[in-house]
């Protein structure tokens, strides 16, 4: 650097400056300029103004809000943000960080729902449930009030787990009566979930209807199969599998 004053503090307070001052260990709760590293201590805020006010917790909260804003328009980018948030929060610890980590997995679950990645969705919901047992506080309440409900995640995870097991069973031609029962239970659960809060939920419903339809076809329950194929298409009009199943039900041939 040149001999002139520091560009940030202009030589007014080098002892607290993050540019020309001495290096200091960064503690959780210190204010951050960016997620990946520039930090200054809380007592520097009065000296350098508003740009130092962002805490670690504030920054990750904003990152979670970004995932929500992206979820309906770009689920790939939303997933990248949520994964980044969950990964980096594993390295931190505080009461608020515990809540944020919990919320990160809630957002991962919602991203995987939007992407129809149901096996990963199940894993996210299970991780969320474990973290939620140890996390309580105002951030969770704020998220539910301002962003999305958290209570339905247990139902969502259970329904997705049944959906994956039903699909595996009907693909192999096994246990159509069990599939019929499990898919019906899963559909009863997801019918209670708010569509507006869970992008991708109609596709999960279509997935379950298609599995139940195939089980009905195996059992030669043609009328029920036709109803389920029709319901699947109402949830997802472009679902090719449901169109094929509907033709099979109408022709009473499987």
Order of alpha helices (4+ residues) and beta strands (2+ residues): beta-beta-alpha-alpha-alpha-alpha-alpha-alpha-alpha-alpha-alpha-alpha-alpha
